[in-house]
Amino acid sequence: MVIIAKTSINIFAHKHPASKAALNSWYQIVKEVNWGNFNDVRNTFGSVDAVGNDRY
């Protein structure tokens, strides 16, 4: 997965402090994983939905 800018995550977390732990957890997971297809993503995050091509 390509995370374009962690800055955007940090800005959001600063405005919404209750989200900080969940966002940091999500960031660590997606930074380290190498999914091959949508089913791999769904195995990690069961509630994920596909939005267009290669966007989840």
N, C-alpha and C positions, 0 to 999 in steps of 0.2 A: 504494500500500500504506500502511496505517496502522500505524505503530509506536507502541504505546501508551506504553511507557516505556523509554528507553535505559538508565535506571538498572538495570533487571533484567539487561540485557546486561552492563553494567559489573560488577555484583555477581558474575555467573556467571564472567566473565573473571578477576576477582580471585581467585576460588576455584580456577579452572582456567586458570592462566597460558598453557598451551600453546594454548588456544583463542582468545586475545586477537586475534591477527592475522587469523584467519579471520572472527571475529565482526565486527571493525571493517570488513573488506572487504565482508562481506555487508551491513552497515548502510549503507555508502556507496552501494552499488549500489541497494538497495531504496528508499533515501531519494530518489534522483534519478529513478528510472524510473516510468513511468505505463503499467502493463499494462492492456490492454483485456479480456483473457480468459485462460483457463488456458493456452492454447497459447503466448501471449506469455511467460508465466512459465516455461513449459517450455523455450522457446528460450533463456532466460537461465540457468536452472538445470535441466539435463537430467534430473536424478534426482528432481525434485519430484513429490510425490503430492498429490492432492486428498483432503481430509479434511472431509467435510460440504460445506455450501454456502459458497463464498468463503473457505475456509480451506485453506492449503497448507503 
